[in-house]
Amino acid sequence: MALREEFQATGDWLFRKRSYLPLVLLPIALIALSQFHWGQSLVLREAWELCCLVVSLVGLGIRVATVGCVPGNTSGRNTDCQIAAVLNTTGCYSVVRHPLYLGNLLIWLGFVVFLSVWWFVFLFLLAFWIYYERIMFAEEEFLRAKFGREFVDWAARTPAFLPRLSNWVRPALPFSIKTALKREYTGLFGIAIGFPVLDFVEDYMLEGRCCVEMGWTLLALFGAATYLLLRTLKKRTRVLQVEGR
């Protein structure tokens, strides 16, 4: 098999498994947690944790800004096969070809940097690059075959992963908060639950006792309540439905 076909086949497989394979790093994250040591003040530690949370929220914000302006059957969370009813070239897609994966990088990076174990940060960045490079290759092969010259012209002027803000083109569709909430509530839930859990485990491993902090607890409760509300609205009502999205 030629490398082009091999890359695409591997990318297609990783695309279908992309929701679960990152969890392979979880055992390594536990090892990193066991090596965590913070020698600075508690105030600096809390400021660092807040910055990590902000990084993840920025990543979520990029995803929200992207999916809130795209038509239906594009930029979805489907894992069975590639789907693209049209080629998105405006909004976030005018400055970077893979804004959703850029958002994913920042979301995960917030969690990884939270541990303050730098060999794990390097390992994560390397794994992310190898992992998503194949997925992006497979997606672009699909788009090239479907949209031809339109894709080639867009790819020629738009960076793959590092945004070029000077390319900004106003989204073809107005931002839909309903669409964004319907598609990204799981990401919000993951951040709102993940950071409190990580902080709880970190404190337990450092101090050998359970320590529940009010700020993280409120964030977790907010995330759980928001998740239940939005999931109910999505599954049992049409409140979040938007025509053509």
C-alpha positions as CSV (number, residue, x, y, z in Angstrom):
1,M,0.0,0.0,0.0
2,A,1.4,3.4,-1.0
3,L,2.0,5.8,1.9
4,R,-0.8,8.1,0.8
5,E,-3.4,5.3,1.0
6,E,-1.8,4.0,4.2
7,F,-2.0,7.4,5.8
8,Q,-5.6,7.8,4.8
9,A,-6.6,4.3,6.0
10,T,-4.9,4.9,9.4
11,G,-6.5,8.4,9.6
12,D,-10.0,7.0,8.9
13,W,-9.5,4.4,11.6
14,L,-8.3,7.0,14.1
15,F,-11.2,9.3,13.1
16,R,-13.7,6.6,14.1
17,K,-11.9,6.0,17.4
18,R,-11.0,9.6,18.2
19,S,-13.4,9.9,21.1
20,Y,-11.8,7.1,23.1
21,L,-8.1,6.7,22.1
22,P,-6.9,9.8,24.0
23,L,-7.9,7.9,27.2
24,V,-4.8,5.7,26.6
25,L,-2.8,8.5,28.1
26,L,-4.8,8.2,31.4
27,P,-2.4,5.7,33.1
28,I,0.6,7.9,32.1
29,A,-1.3,10.9,33.6
30,L,-1.6,9.1,36.9
31,I,2.2,8.5,36.9
32,A,2.7,12.2,36.2
33,L,0.3,13.0,39.1
34,S,2.5,10.9,41.4
35,Q,5.5,13.0,40.5
36,F,3.7,16.3,41.0
37,H,5.3,18.7,43.5
38,W,4.5,22.4,43.9
39,G,7.1,24.3,45.9
40,Q,5.6,27.8,45.4
41,S,3.0,29.5,47.4
42,L,-0.7,28.4,47.6
43,V,-1.7,31.7,45.9
44,L,0.5,31.1,42.9
45,R,-0.8,27.5,42.7
46,E,-4.4,28.7,42.6
47,A,-3.5,31.3,40.0
48,W,-1.8,28.6,37.9
49,E,-4.9,26.3,38.2
50,L,-7.1,29.2,37.1
51,C,-4.9,29.9,34.1
52,C,-5.1,26.2,33.1
53,L,-8.9,26.3,33.3
54,V,-8.9,29.5,31.1
55,V,-6.8,27.7,28.5
56,S,-9.3,24.8,28.3
57,L,-12.2,27.3,28.1
58,V,-10.5,29.2,25.3
59,G,-10.3,25.8,23.4
60,L,-14.0,25.3,24.1
61,G,-14.7,28.8,22.9
62,I,-13.0,28.1,19.6
63,R,-15.2,25.0,19.1
64,V,-18.3,27.0,20.1
65,A,-17.5,29.8,17.7
66,T,-16.9,27.2,14.9
67,V,-19.9,25.0,15.2
68,G,-22.3,27.9,16.0
69,C,-21.8,29.3,12.5
70,V,-21.8,26.2,10.3
71,P,-24.7,24.5,8.4
72,G,-26.0,21.1,9.2
73,N,-24.0,17.9,8.2
74,T,-20.7,19.6,8.7
75,S,-18.3,19.9,11.6
76,G,-20.2,17.2,13.5
77,R,-19.2,14.7,16.2
78,N,-20.0,11.7,14.0
79,T,-17.5,8.8,14.2
80,D,-18.9,6.4,11.6
81,C,-17.7,8.2,8.5
82,Q,-16.6,11.5,7.1
83,I,-19.6,13.9,6.4
84,A,-19.5,17.2,4.6
85,A,-22.5,18.6,2.9
86,V,-20.7,21.8,1.9
87,L,-17.1,23.0,2.3
88,N,-16.8,25.5,5.2
89,T,-14.5,28.3,4.2
90,T,-15.7,31.3,6.3
91,G,-15.6,32.2,10.0
92,C,-13.1,30.1,11.9
93,Y,-12.5,28.1,8.7
94,S,-11.2,31.2,7.0
95,V,-8.2,31.4,9.4
96,V,-7.4,27.8,10.0
97,R,-8.5,24.5,8.3
98,H,-9.0,22.5,11.4
99,P,-10.4,24.9,14.1
100,L,-12.2,22.1,16.0
101,Y,-8.9,20.2,16.5
102,L,-7.2,23.4,17.5
103,G,-9.9,23.7,20.2
104,N,-9.3,20.1,21.2
105,L,-5.6,20.8,21.7
106,L,-6.2,23.7,24.0
107,I,-8.9,21.9,26.0
108,W,-6.6,18.9,26.6
109,L,-3.6,21.1,27.1
110,G,-5.3,22.9,30.0
111,F,-5.6,19.6,31.8
112,V,-2.1,18.4,31.0
113,V,-0.4,21.6,32.1
114,F,-2.4,21.6,35.3
115,L,-0.2,18.7,36.5
116,S,3.0,20.9,36.1
117,V,5.0,17.8,35.0
118,W,6.8,18.9,31.9
119,W,7.8,15.6,30.5
120,F,4.1,14.7,30.4
121,V,3.4,18.0,28.5
122,F,6.0,17.1,25.9
123,L,4.7,13.6,25.6
124,F,1.1,14.8,25.2
125,L,2.1,17.3,22.4
126,L,4.0,14.7,20.6
127,A,1.2,12.2,20.8
128,F,-1.4,14.8,19.8
129,W,0.7,15.8,16.7
130,I,1.1,12.2,15.5
131,Y,-2.5,11.2,16.3
132,Y,-4.3,14.2,14.8
133,E,-1.9,14.5,11.8
134,R,-3.3,11.3,10.4
135,I,-6.9,12.3,11.1
136,M,-6.5,15.7,9.4
137,F,-4.8,14.0,6.4
138,A,-7.7,11.6,6.0
139,E,-10.3,14.4,6.3
140,E,-8.5,16.5,3.7
141,E,-8.3,13.6,1.3
142,F,-12.1,13.2,1.7
143,L,-12.6,16.9,1.1
144,R,-10.2,17.0,-1.9
145,A,-12.1,14.1,-3.6
146,K,-15.5,15.7,-2.9
147,F,-14.9,19.4,-3.6
148,G,-11.9,19.3,-5.9
149,R,-10.6,22.8,-7.0
150,E,-12.7,24.5,-4.3
151,F,-10.8,22.6,-1.6
152,V,-7.4,23.1,-3.2
153,D,-7.9,26.9,-3.5
154,W,-9.1,27.1,0.1
155,A,-6.3,24.9,1.4
156,A,-3.7,27.0,-0.5
157,R,-4.6,30.2,1.4
158,T,-5.6,28.8,4.8
159,P,-3.1,27.3,7.3
160,A,-3.8,23.8,8.5
161,F,-3.4,24.4,12.2
162,L,-1.8,27.7,13.2
163,P,-4.4,30.4,12.6
164,R,-3.7,33.3,10.2
165,L,-6.0,36.0,11.6
166,S,-5.5,38.3,8.6
167,N,-7.5,35.8,6.5
168,W,-10.7,36.4,8.5
169,V,-13.9,36.2,6.5
170,R,-17.2,36.9,8.2
171,P,-19.2,33.6,8.7
172,A,-21.7,32.9,5.9
173,L,-24.3,32.0,8.6
174,P,-25.1,34.0,11.8
175,F,-24.0,32.5,15.1
176,S,-26.6,30.2,16.6
177,I,-26.3,29.8,20.4
178,K,-28.8,26.9,20.2
179,T,-26.6,25.0,17.8
180,A,-23.5,25.7,19.8
181,L,-25.2,24.5,23.1
182,K,-26.6,21.4,21.4
183,R,-23.2,20.3,20.0
184,E,-20.8,21.4,22.7
185,Y,-22.5,20.8,26.0
186,T,-20.5,17.6,26.5
187,G,-17.3,19.6,26.2
188,L,-18.4,22.1,28.8
189,F,-19.4,19.2,31.1
190,G,-16.0,17.5,30.7
191,I,-14.2,20.7,31.7
192,A,-16.5,21.5,34.6
193,I,-16.1,18.0,36.0
194,G,-12.6,17.2,34.9
195,F,-10.8,20.0,36.7
196,P,-12.4,19.5,40.1
197,V,-11.7,15.8,39.9
198,L,-8.1,16.4,38.9
199,D,-7.7,18.9,41.8
200,F,-9.2,16.5,44.2
201,V,-6.9,13.6,43.2
202,E,-3.9,16.0,43.2
203,D,-4.7,17.1,46.8
204,Y,-5.2,13.6,48.0
205,M,-1.9,12.4,46.5
206,L,0.0,15.3,48.0
207,E,-1.7,15.5,51.5
208,G,-3.1,12.0,51.9
209,R,-6.6,13.3,52.7
210,C,-9.7,14.3,51.0
211,C,-10.0,18.1,50.4
212,V,-13.1,19.6,48.7
213,E,-12.6,23.2,47.6
214,M,-15.7,25.3,47.3
215,G,-14.8,26.9,44.0
216,W,-14.2,23.6,42.2
217,T,-17.3,22.1,43.8
218,L,-19.5,24.9,42.5
219,L,-18.0,24.5,39.0
220,A,-18.7,20.7,39.1
221,L,-22.3,21.3,40.2
222,F,-22.8,23.9,37.5
223,G,-21.4,21.5,34.9
224,A,-23.6,18.6,36.0
225,A,-26.8,20.7,36.1
226,T,-26.0,22.3,32.7
227,Y,-25.3,18.9,31.2
228,L,-28.6,17.4,32.5
229,L,-30.6,20.3,31.3
230,L,-29.1,20.5,27.8
231,R,-29.1,16.8,27.3
232,T,-32.8,16.7,28.2
233,L,-33.6,19.5,25.9
234,K,-31.7,17.8,23.0
235,K,-33.1,14.3,23.5
236,R,-36.7,15.1,24.5
237,T,-37.6,18.4,22.9
238,R,-37.0,20.5,19.8
239,V,-36.0,23.6,21.7
240,L,-32.4,23.4,20.5
241,Q,-33.3,22.6,16.9
242,V,-32.5,25.2,14.3
243,E,-33.5,24.8,10.6
244,G,-30.6,24.0,8.4
245,R,-28.2,23.5,11.3
